[in-house]
Amino acid sequence: MKKSREDDAPEAASPRGTTENLAAEPDPCLRSDLSSIGSDSEINGFVNGDQKIDKYGFVGGAQYTGDLQHEVPPEVLRQRESKWLDMLNSWDKWMAKKHKKVKLRCQKGIPPSLRGRAWQYLSGSKVKMEQNHGRFDEMDQSPGDPTWLDVIERDLHRQFPFHEMFIARGGHGQQDLYRVLKAYTIYRPEEGYCQAQAPIAAVLLMHMPAEQAFWCLVQICEKYLPGYYSAGLEAIQLDGEIFFALLRKVSPVAHKHLNKYKIDPILYMTEWFMCAFSRTLPWVSVLRIWDMFFCEGVKVIFRVGLILLKYTLGSSDKLKKCQGQYETMEKLRSIDPRYMQDGFLVREIIELPITEREIEKEHLIQLKKWKDKHGDLKYQPPPRLHGAKAINEAEPHSHKALVQMPSIVVHSPPVSPDSGSNSKKKKDKKTSKGKNKEKHNKKGETVEPMANGSAPDERILKDEQNVPQPDIAEELNQSLLKKDSQLQSEQSLSSEETEQDTYL
């Protein structure tokens, strides 16, 4: 029997549960074999029959969006889709020469129709999958470790129970989630399964098939958040210290308040970071944050957390009702919705001057303090890569790995050699007949047959004689202008953003 990972977890109170308010929700950072029980309506997927499914697949719950008021205009969305298709079809060139443009377009939001494919390209999981062709199928067929499988199975119903994909027990969404999480325990047996991986995998499955979602999860665990889901949770604790040190620069008032009441970062930021805010923010904000996270790396997660603390605890007026640890934690569990809206968050993230260099500098400082206090880390994670550009440079690949394979292949029936020659003979026969057969009008004039083989009507011939001939120079000029305008429109897809696309 394997040791339960909650023995390795820090002695701290559990942070807030899922935004769906599941009862008795365990700490997502704990690697426990104890399953929690949610309410009957959530477990059984009961929803009001009159409730509409929103555009993201939610039928209720805190992340249900309903009818969005501020959507990107359709014409802007179509334009963005064209630009993203252009980028994805020549991805290496864009990453090498125009990474800033890729970053800007991720900040504006990836078009929903291309989000899954874009996340795979940004994370490098598309390349990883091609380099490990057939590996997922092998792991999928493998029986796996019964200890982890039992834990995974009991966790399935808690992942987005108000989303149409996961609402039914044993439905296709839960089956795919089980497959992905099981495969990871086989791929990384030394890590096994962590409950915080389940919502990450569930979000990926909403945008791509199981195999692609698995390799995307691998990249997140190995490149973006290395060590987060390992025994002991040392990496997340270390990042908590880094986060708290950066908070002093961003909001000294919030830092002083949390320090005064001895509220450790592990109490409030664990779920934020380990689940990449997927269970904390409104769904539109989650998607926008993930678009930027895949492009720019973990600094986006740091910035979101710092912004939430700054605007929740960053002034004396806001701290009047937080005179104690309990009151402060309650405040952080019910953050003002204004500060979690996608438009506000994205603007603040872009403006907040916290760079990967600062994070790595603070990492060295906090790592030294950790060693002085606790000794060496028990688990040495691989180095963290800050975003798509770093991953692309660290993992060279062939162009073939980025070729988009068609999802539907149509096989045409085989053509025999004789049939080709026979059809050619028939075509030649028809052509020769058409040449010999001339048609005459009433006046005895020879009339060329029309495209469909019939003779033109005399009225048409008479009308054509009366139509004035157009100016050849004018016609040529118009044709050149038309071609020039088409060329400019094509070039604009791969050059600068148009002025009207200013929607963040």
ZIDA-V94291 format. One record per residue. RES is the residue in three letters. PHI is phi in whole degrees, 0 to 359 (NA if undefined). OMEGA is omega in degrees with one decimal (999 if undefined). D_FIRST is the distance of its C-alpha to the first C-alpha in whole Angstrom. Layout:
BEGIN
<<RES	PHI	OMEGA	D_FIRST> <RES	PHI	OMEGA	D_FIRST>>
END
This chain:
BEGIN
<<MET	NA	-178.1	0> <LYS	283	178.3	4> <LYS	290	177.9	7> <SER	290	-176.6	9> <ARG	286	179.9	12> <GLU	289	174.9	14> <ASP	294	-178.8	14> <ASP	270	-174.6	16> <ALA	286	178.9	19> <PRO	293	179.0	22> <GLU	280	-177.7	23> <ALA	209	177.3	26> <ALA	291	-178.0	27> <SER	289	173.3	26> <PRO	288	-175.4	28> <ARG	299	179.3	30> <GLY	277	-179.1	28> <THR	294	-179.8	29> <THR	292	174.4	33> <GLU	281	177.4	33> <ASN	57	176.3	32> <LEU	291	-178.2	29> <ALA	290	176.0	28> <ALA	53	-179.9	25> <GLU	289	178.8	24> <PRO	285	176.9	21> <ASP	300	-177.8	22> <PRO	294	-179.5	22> <CYS	276	-179.2	21> <LEU	283	-178.6	18> <ARG	253	-170.4	14> <SER	259	174.6	13> <ASP	260	176.7	11> <LEU	263	-177.8	14> <SER	260	177.5	17> <SER	269	-179.5	21> <ILE	241	178.2	24> <GLY	272	178.9	27> <SER	290	-176.2	30> <ASP	299	-177.7	31> <SER	296	-179.1	34> <GLU	284	-178.8	31> <ILE	294	-176.0	28> <ASN	273	178.2	31> <GLY	72	-180.0	33> <PHE	283	176.3	36> <VAL	223	178.7	39> <ASN	294	-178.0	43> <GLY	297	-179.8	45> <ASP	275	-176.8	47> <GLN	287	178.5	45> <LYS	278	174.0	46> <ILE	278	-179.4	43> <ASP	282	-173.3	44> <LYS	293	180.0	44> <TYR	259	176.5	40> <GLY	100	179.4	39> <PHE	273	179.2	38> <VAL	249	-179.7	40> <GLY	167	179.6	39> <GLY	86	-175.3	37> <ALA	292	-177.8	38> <GLN	262	175.2	38> <TYR	289	-174.7	40> <THR	265	-177.3	43> <GLY	66	177.6	46> <ASP	270	-179.5	49> <LEU	290	-177.9	49> <GLN	271	-173.8	53> <HIS	240	178.3	53> <GLU	263	177.1	52> <VAL	292	179.0	53> <PRO	303	-176.7	56> <PRO	305	-177.6	56> <GLU	293	176.8	58> <VAL	291	179.2	56> <LEU	298	178.6	53> <ARG	297	179.4	54> <GLN	295	179.1	56> <ARG	294	177.3	52> <GLU	300	179.0	51> <SER	299	-179.2	54> <LYS	292	179.1	53> <TRP	292	176.2	49> <LEU	298	177.9	50> <ASP	298	179.5	52> <MET	293	-176.1	49> <LEU	295	-179.6	47> <ASN	282	174.9	49> <SER	221	-169.4	50> <TRP	298	-177.1	47> <ASP	301	-179.2	47> <LYS	295	-179.9	51> <TRP	294	-179.0	50> <MET	291	-178.0	47> <ALA	280	-171.3	49> <LYS	247	-175.1	52> <LYS	229	-178.3	52> <HIS	297	179.5	48> <LYS	299	178.1	50> <LYS	291	176.0	51> <VAL	299	179.3	48> <LYS	299	179.5	47> <LEU	298	-178.9	50> <ARG	289	173.8	49> <CYS	291	177.8	45> <GLN	294	178.0	46> <LYS	283	179.5	49> <GLY	106	177.9	46> <ILE	283	177.9	45> <PRO	304	-176.9	46> <PRO	307	-176.9	44> <SER	292	-176.5	45> <LEU	241	-173.9	44> <ARG	299	-178.6	41> <GLY	299	179.7	38> <ARG	294	-179.8	40> <ALA	295	178.2	41> <TRP	300	179.0	37> <GLN	293	179.8	36> <TYR	289	-178.9	39> <LEU	297	-176.4	39> <SER	281	-175.9	35> <GLY	83	-177.9	36> <SER	288	176.4	33> <LYS	297	178.2	36> <VAL	294	-179.7	36> <LYS	301	180.0	33> <MET	295	-179.8	32> <GLU	293	178.6	35> <GLN	285	179.6	34> <ASN	240	-176.0	31> <HIS	301	178.4	33> <GLY	85	-177.4	31> <ARG	294	-178.7	27> <PHE	298	179.0	26> <ASP	299	178.0	27> <GLU	297	-179.5	25> <MET	291	179.4	22> <ASP	294	179.4	23> <GLN	278	-178.9	23> <SER	288	-178.1	19> <PRO	293	179.7	17> <GLY	81	-179.5	14> <ASP	276	-177.4	10> <PRO	303	-179.4	10> <THR	298	180.0	7> <TRP	289	-177.0	10> <LEU	297	178.8	13> <ASP	294	178.2	12> <VAL	295	-178.8	13> <ILE	300	-176.0	16> <GLU	299	-178.6	17> <ARG	281	178.9	18> <ASP	267	-170.4	19> <LEU	301	-172.9	22> <HIS	290	-178.2	24> <ARG	272	-176.2	25> <GLN	272	178.0	26> <PHE	47	-176.5	30> <PRO	293	178.0	30> <PHE	259	176.8	34> <HIS	263	-174.5	34> <GLU	301	-178.0	36> <MET	283	-174.6	33> <PHE	242	-172.5	30> <ILE	287	-176.5	32> <ALA	262	174.6	31> <ARG	297	179.9	27> <GLY	76	178.6	27> <GLY	288	-175.0	30> <HIS	297	179.3	30> <GLY	294	179.3	29> <GLN	293	177.9	26> <GLN	296	179.0	25> <ASP	295	177.9	26> <LEU	298	177.1	24> <TYR	299	-179.1	21> <ARG	299	-177.9	22> <VAL	295	-177.5	23> <LEU	291	176.8	20> <LYS	297	-179.7	17> <ALA	300	-179.0	20> <TYR	291	178.2	19> <THR	293	176.6	15> <ILE	279	-179.4	17> <TYR	291	179.3	20> <ARG	232	-177.1	18> <PRO	297	179.3	14> <GLU	289	177.0	15> <GLU	263	-178.4	15> <GLY	71	-174.8	14> <TYR	237	174.3	15> <CYS	237	-176.1	17> <GLN	300	-179.5	19> <ALA	289	177.3	22> <GLN	285	-175.2	22> <ALA	298	177.7	22> <PRO	295	176.6	26> <ILE	299	-180.0	27> <ALA	296	-179.4	26> <ALA	296	177.7	28> <VAL	298	179.4	31> <LEU	297	-179.2	31> <LEU	294	176.0	31> <MET	291	-174.5	34> <HIS	237	-176.9	36> <MET	199	178.2	34> <PRO	294	-172.4	33> <ALA	300	-176.9	29> <GLU	297	178.2	29> <GLN	297	179.6	32> <ALA	296	179.5	29> <PHE	299	-177.4	26> <TRP	291	174.9	28> <CYS	292	175.9	30> <LEU	298	178.1	27> <VAL	301	-179.9	26> <GLN	296	178.2	29> <ILE	297	-177.3	29> <CYS	290	-174.4	25> <GLU	261	-173.3	27> <LYS	252	-175.0	30> <TYR	275	-176.4	31> <LEU	231	-175.7	28> <PRO	295	177.4	26> <GLY	87	-177.2	23> <TYR	298	-171.7	24> <TYR	251	-179.0	20> <SER	268	180.0	18> <ALA	300	178.4	16> <GLY	93	178.1	18> <LEU	54	-178.4	21> <GLU	292	-177.0	24> <ALA	296	-179.3	26> <ILE	289	176.7	26> <GLN	293	178.5	27> <LEU	294	177.2	30> <ASP	294	175.2	31> <GLY	297	177.6	32> <GLU	291	176.2	34> <ILE	298	-180.0	36> <PHE	301	-177.8	36> <PHE	292	177.5	38> <ALA	293	178.2	40> <LEU	290	179.5	41> <LEU	297	179.1	42> <ARG	300	178.5	44> <LYS	284	-174.2	46> <VAL	281	-177.7	46> <SER	213	-180.0	47> <PRO	301	-179.5	47> <VAL	295	179.2	48> <ALA	296	179.7	44> <HIS	298	-179.4	43> <LYS	297	-178.6	45> <HIS	295	-179.6	44> <LEU	294	178.5	40> <ASN	291	-179.7	40> <LYS	299	-177.7	43> <TYR	263	175.4	40> <LYS	53	177.8	37> <ILE	265	-177.6	35> <ASP	292	179.1	33> <PRO	304	-177.5	32> <ILE	300	-177.4	29> <LEU	286	-173.7	30> <TYR	236	-174.6	32> <MET	259	-175.7	31> <THR	299	179.7	28> <GLU	293	177.8	28> <TRP	308	-172.4	31> <PHE	282	-174.7	30> <MET	291	178.2	26> <CYS	258	179.3	28> <ALA	52	176.6	31> <PHE	63	-176.4	33> <SER	291	-179.4	32> <ARG	246	-175.0	31> <THR	244	-171.9	34> <LEU	263	169.5	37> <PRO	303	-170.2	39> <TRP	296	178.1	39> <VAL	299	178.8	42> <SER	294	178.3	41> <VAL	302	-177.7	37> <LEU	295	179.3	39> <ARG	295	179.1	42> <ILE	295	-179.6	39> <TRP	294	176.0	37> <ASP	304	-178.6	40> <MET	286	179.6	41> <PHE	299	179.6	37> <PHE	295	-179.0	37> <CYS	276	-169.9	40> <GLU	254	176.0	40> <GLY	94	-170.1	37> <VAL	293	179.7	35> <LYS	301	177.7	38> <VAL	295	178.4	39> <ILE	295	176.2	36> <PHE	301	-177.4	37> <ARG	297	179.6	40> <VAL	299	179.7	39> <GLY	299	179.5	38> <LEU	295	178.8	41> <ILE	294	-179.7	43> <LEU	297	178.6	41> <LEU	290	-179.4	41> <LYS	300	-175.8	45> <TYR	273	178.2	46> <THR	265	-176.4	44> <LEU	233	-169.5	45> <GLY	270	177.8	47> <SER	216	-178.2	51> <SER	296	179.2	52> <ASP	296	-178.6	53> <LYS	286	-176.9	49> <LEU	266	-177.9	48> <LYS	299	-178.9	50> <LYS	262	-178.3	48> <CYS	240	-177.9	45> <GLN	272	178.9	45> <GLY	153	-178.1	42> <GLN	293	-177.5	38> <TYR	298	-178.9	38> <GLU	297	179.6	41> <THR	293	178.9	40> <MET	295	176.6	36> <GLU	297	177.6	38> <LYS	297	-179.5	40> <LEU	285	176.3	38> <ARG	278	-178.2	36> <SER	228	-179.1	39> <ILE	293	179.4	41> <ASP	305	-178.4	45> <PRO	304	179.9	44> <ARG	299	-176.7	47> <TYR	276	-179.5	45> <MET	250	179.0	43> <GLN	288	-172.7	45> <ASP	300	-178.6	45> <GLY	299	179.8	49> <PHE	296	-176.3	48> <LEU	297	-177.1	45> <VAL	298	178.8	46> <ARG	299	-179.0	49> <GLU	293	179.3	48> <ILE	298	-178.3	45> <ILE	296	-175.0	48> <GLU	276	-176.2	50> <LEU	288	-173.9	47> <PRO	275	174.1	48> <ILE	247	-174.1	44> <THR	256	176.4	44> <GLU	296	178.6	41> <ARG	295	177.6	43> <GLU	295	179.3	43> <ILE	296	-179.4	39> <GLU	291	177.0	38> <LYS	296	178.8	41> <GLU	292	178.0	39> <HIS	298	179.3	36> <LEU	295	179.7	37> <ILE	295	-177.6	38> <GLN	289	177.3	35> <LEU	294	177.4	33> <LYS	296	178.5	36> <LYS	297	179.4	35> <TRP	299	-178.9	31> <LYS	296	178.4	31> <ASP	294	-175.5	34> <LYS	267	-173.4	32> <HIS	244	-173.7	28> <GLY	90	-178.6	29> <ASP	294	176.4	28> <LEU	295	178.7	25> <LYS	288	179.4	22> <TYR	240	-179.5	22> <GLN	263	-179.3	25> <PRO	287	174.9	25> <PRO	295	-178.8	28> <PRO	298	-179.3	32> <ARG	281	177.1	32> <LEU	255	-173.8	35> <HIS	270	170.0	37> <GLY	98	-171.4	38> <ALA	297	-177.1	39> <LYS	296	179.9	42> <ALA	295	179.2	40> <ILE	293	-179.1	37> <ASN	297	-179.9	40> <GLU	283	-177.0	42> <ALA	280	-176.8	38> <GLU	236	178.5	38> <PRO	297	-176.7	41> <HIS	210	176.3	41> <SER	275	178.9	43> <HIS	297	-177.4	45> <LYS	299	-177.9	44> <ALA	294	-178.3	41> <LEU	257	178.4	42> <VAL	288	-179.6	44> <GLN	283	179.7	44> <MET	278	179.1	43> <PRO	293	179.8	45> <SER	277	178.6	43> <ILE	234	179.8	45> <VAL	245	179.2	47> <VAL	256	179.2	50> <HIS	264	178.0	51> <SER	278	-179.7	55> <PRO	295	-178.9	57> <PRO	295	-178.7	58> <VAL	253	179.8	62> <SER	283	-179.1	64> <PRO	299	-177.7	66> <ASP	293	-175.8	69> <SER	296	179.5	68> <GLY	294	-178.4	69> <SER	290	179.3	72> <ASN	296	-179.5	73> <SER	294	179.1	72> <LYS	293	178.9	74> <LYS	296	-179.8	77> <LYS	297	-179.4	77> <LYS	295	179.6	77> <ASP	296	-179.5	80> <LYS	297	-179.7	82> <LYS	296	-178.8	82> <THR	295	-178.5	82> <SER	294	177.6	86> <LYS	296	-178.4	87> <GLY	294	-178.9	86> <LYS	290	-176.4	88> <ASN	285	-174.4	91> <LYS	270	178.5	91> <GLU	254	179.1	93> <LYS	250	-178.6	94> <HIS	236	174.1	97> <ASN	268	-174.7	98> <LYS	295	-177.5	101> <LYS	277	179.4	103> <GLY	87	179.8	102> <GLU	277	178.1	100> <THR	285	-178.2	97> <VAL	240	177.9	94> <GLU	289	178.4	90> <PRO	293	178.0	88> <MET	281	-175.6	85> <ALA	299	-179.1	81> <ASN	271	176.3	81> <GLY	94	-178.2	84> <SER	267	179.6	86> <ALA	279	-179.7	89> <PRO	289	178.5	89> <ASP	290	-178.0	91> <GLU	296	-179.8	95> <ARG	295	179.3	94> <ILE	294	179.1	91> <LEU	298	-179.2	94> <LYS	295	-179.4	96> <ASP	292	-179.3	94> <GLU	295	179.2	93> <GLN	293	-177.3	96> <ASN	277	-178.3	97> <VAL	286	179.0	93> <PRO	293	-179.8	94> <GLN	286	-179.2	92> <PRO	288	177.6	90> <ASP	290	-175.7	90> <ILE	296	-179.6	88> <ALA	297	-180.0	88> <GLU	295	179.7	86> <GLU	297	179.5	84> <LEU	296	180.0	83> <ASN	296	179.0	82> <GLN	297	179.5	80> <SER	296	178.7	78> <LEU	295	178.3	77> <LEU	298	-179.6	76> <LYS	296	180.0	74> <LYS	295	-179.8	72> <ASP	295	179.9	72> <SER	293	177.2	70> <GLN	295	-179.8	68> <LEU	296	179.5	67> <GLN	295	-179.3	67> <SER	293	178.4	64> <GLU	291	-179.6	62> <GLN	294	-177.9	62> <SER	294	179.8	61> <LEU	293	-176.6	58> <SER	247	177.9	57> <SER	248	-175.2	59> <GLU	283	176.9	59> <GLU	292	176.5	58> <THR	284	-174.0	61> <GLU	296	-175.3	62> <GLN	287	-178.9	61> <ASP	275	-179.2	57> <THR	247	-177.6	57> <TYR	283	173.9	54> <LEU	257	999	51>>
END
